[in-house]
Structures are given as C-alpha cells and as structure tokens.
Amino acid sequence: MSADSYDDILKRAQDELTTDQQSRLAEELLMRVARRNGGRRYNITDLKGLDNEIWDGIDPDDYAARERDLWDG
C-alpha cells in the first residue's frame, strides 16, 4: 500500500465514519494485527520493566531534583 492510499483511507475514515464506526474499525484492525502476531495483543503494560537496568544505581529522588534544577535554569 502506498503512503498516498494510506493517507486517503485515514482521511476517509475521519471524514465519513461516525466516532462509533471509527472505534469499531480500530478494534477490527487491532484484532487482525493480533491474529498476524499469533493471537498476541499488545498492551502498554507490556512495557513494564523494559530496560529498567539503565536506572540501576540511580536514586529517583536525586534524579528528579536534578531535573527540577534544570527547569529553574
């Protein structure tokens, strides 16, 4: 599928479908992607703990304080 047809489809869905129809379309697309992934549906909570080792040895309170100091200039 070319980018043009993708953009056309998005525009038509936005312009021609009701909010309920857009939600149904989104759900249907998610189910089809899940089937392609062997039935696996992804959820934001799947990211929990991902790359958490980069925070080893970093105190969250110190980190937050340093970030706040940067905001103040």
C-alpha positions in Angstrom: 0.0 0.0 0.0 1.4 3.4 -0.9 1.5 6.2 1.6 -1.0 8.1 -0.5 -3.6 5.4 -0.2 -2.9 5.1 3.5 -3.5 8.8 4.0 -6.6 8.6 1.8 -8.0 5.8 3.9 -7.3 7.7 7.1 -8.9 10.9 5.8 -12.0 9.0 4.5 -12.3 7.2 7.9 -12.1 10.5 9.7 -14.5 12.3 7.4 -17.0 9.6 6.6 -17.3 7.4 9.7 -19.0 8.2 12.9 -17.0 8.1 16.1 -18.5 4.7 16.9 -17.6 3.4 13.5 -14.1 4.7 13.9 -13.8 2.8 17.2 -15.1 -0.4 15.6 -12.7 0.0 12.7 -9.8 0.5 15.1 -10.8 -2.6 17.1 -11.1 -4.7 14.0 -7.7 -3.6 12.8 -6.2 -4.4 16.2 -7.7 -7.9 16.1 -6.3 -8.5 12.6 -2.9 -7.5 13.7 -3.1 -9.7 16.8 -4.0 -12.7 14.6 -0.9 -12.0 12.5 1.1 -12.0 15.7 -0.1 -15.4 16.7 -3.0 -14.1 18.7 -0.8 -11.8 20.7 -2.3 -8.4 21.5 0.0 -5.8 22.9 -0.8 -3.6 25.9 1.0 -0.6 27.3 1.7 -2.6 30.5 3.9 -4.9 28.4 6.5 -2.2 28.6 6.7 -2.5 32.4 10.3 -3.2 33.4 11.7 -2.8 29.9 15.3 -1.6 30.1 14.9 -1.0 33.8 18.6 -1.8 34.2 19.6 1.6 32.9 18.3 3.0 36.2 20.5 0.8 38.3 22.4 2.9 40.8 20.3 6.0 40.2 18.3 7.4 43.1 14.9 8.5 41.8 14.7 11.5 44.3 18.1 12.8 43.3 17.3 12.4 39.6 14.1 14.3 40.0 15.8 17.0 42.0 18.5 17.4 39.3 15.8 17.6 36.6 13.9 20.2 38.5 17.1 22.3 38.9 17.4 22.3 35.1 13.9 23.7 34.7 14.8 26.6 37.0 17.9 27.4 35.0 
